[in-house]
Amino acid sequence: MTKTDNIQIRRVAGAVGAEISGIDLIAGVSDATIAAVRQAWLEHGVLFFRNQPLEPGAFQAFAERFG
């Protein structure tokens, strides 16, 4: 498990996939948190966020921050 600020990144499969916890996507996240999540995405390829019931518009806004 990797820890960055309040973010916990836990590998969930052999070569691909990690679960991200310790952040609230609904409340919004800082640029530093986005950078940590982006790095985890680049390292693991697939990310899972549990219990984050984002509306479609909020999900799109979150995804757009990755460029």
C-alpha positions in Angstrom: 0.0 0.0 0.0 1.2 3.5 -0.9 0.1 6.5 1.1 0.1 10.1 -0.2 -1.5 12.7 2.1 -4.9 11.0 3.0 -4.9 8.8 -0.1 -4.4 5.1 0.2 -3.5 3.2 -3.0 -3.8 -0.5 -2.7 -2.9 -2.9 -5.5 -5.9 -5.2 -6.2 -4.6 -7.5 -9.0 -1.3 -8.8 -10.2 -0.2 -6.5 -13.0 -3.2 -4.1 -13.3 -5.5 -2.3 -10.9 -5.5 -0.4 -7.7 -8.1 0.7 -5.2 -8.0 4.4 -4.1 -9.4 5.3 -0.8 -9.2 8.2 1.6 -10.6 10.9 -0.7 -14.1 12.2 -1.3 -14.6 12.8 -5.0 -18.0 14.4 -4.3 -16.5 17.1 -2.1 -13.8 17.9 -4.7 -10.1 17.3 -4.6 -7.0 19.4 -4.8 -4.6 19.6 -7.7 -2.0 17.7 -5.5 -4.5 14.9 -5.0 -5.3 14.8 -8.7 -1.6 14.5 -9.4 -1.3 11.6 -7.0 -4.4 9.9 -8.5 -3.0 10.4 -12.0 0.3 8.9 -11.1 -1.5 5.9 -9.6 -3.5 5.6 -12.8 -0.3 5.6 -14.9 1.3 3.0 -12.7 -1.7 0.7 -12.3 -3.8 1.2 -15.5 -7.1 0.8 -13.8 -8.4 2.5 -10.6 -11.3 1.7 -8.4 -13.1 4.2 -6.2 -15.6 2.6 -3.8 -18.7 4.4 -2.5 -18.3 7.5 -4.7 -21.8 8.1 -6.0 -20.9 10.8 -8.5 -23.6 12.3 -10.8 -22.7 12.2 -14.5 -21.7 15.9 -14.6 -19.5 15.5 -11.5 -17.8 12.4 -12.9 -17.1 14.2 -16.2 -15.6 17.2 -14.3 -13.4 14.8 -12.3 -12.3 13.0 -15.5 -11.5 16.2 -17.3 -8.9 17.2 -14.7 -6.7 14.4 -16.1 -6.5 16.2 -19.5 
